[in-house]
Amino acid sequence: MNPNDLWRELDDDPMGFEDAVDIQEFIDNEDYAGLLLFQRRRLAKRPADCYAQASVGKALNQNGRYSEAIEFLTPYYRDFPENGDFERYLLDALFGLGLTERDFDWVVEPVVWRISEEMLSCCYDYLRPKRKPRTILDLHTHFDLNGYAAFSPEELHLALDADSRFLVSGVGFFAEVGTVPRGRRK
């Protein structure tokens, strides 16, 4: 796919809905180089747009250009540390390089969730015995919305399945997770 064929004037689509279709097409075709070019052109049209800035950083990560992503995103992050997209894509780049969040000078320390007893206890507290079961995807999203989930839904599934406090039924993102009532642990 040629980014020139898909490029539209942003004034024709102020909400970016057509852009989203184009972006998804690049992703579906695994054309990350084209996606990066598309995002850079988008940023050139709207240089003050934080979403466009962050999207270039994300596209750099998708192209495996992690060091460049850090270099590109850092000044925007410094100007807008409250923007979660800058933080997220910086973390993606750091982890892509085999580094951790401790290898960057943050304005505000990010919350990074890893599989741990603390995280599993948060799952337990979130689910509580009287709540309906939730999906693996719902639990993963809960952590991603409250920080950065440095684990995949598959890793979460394995950790919950191995913990006697949880009942996991099904497989994949939509496997349901509930809690085992006290006294009836597996």
Secondary structure, DSSP 4 states (H G I P E B T S, - for coil): --HHHH---GGG-TT-HHHHHHHHHHHHTT-HHHHHHHHHHHHHH-TT-HHHHHHHHHHHHHTT-HHHHHHHHHHHHHH-TT-HHHHHHHHHHHHHTT--GGGS--SSPPPEE-SSHHHHHHHHHHHTTTSPPEEHHHHHHHHHHTSEE-S-HHHHHHHHHHSTTEEEESSSTT-EEEEPPTT---
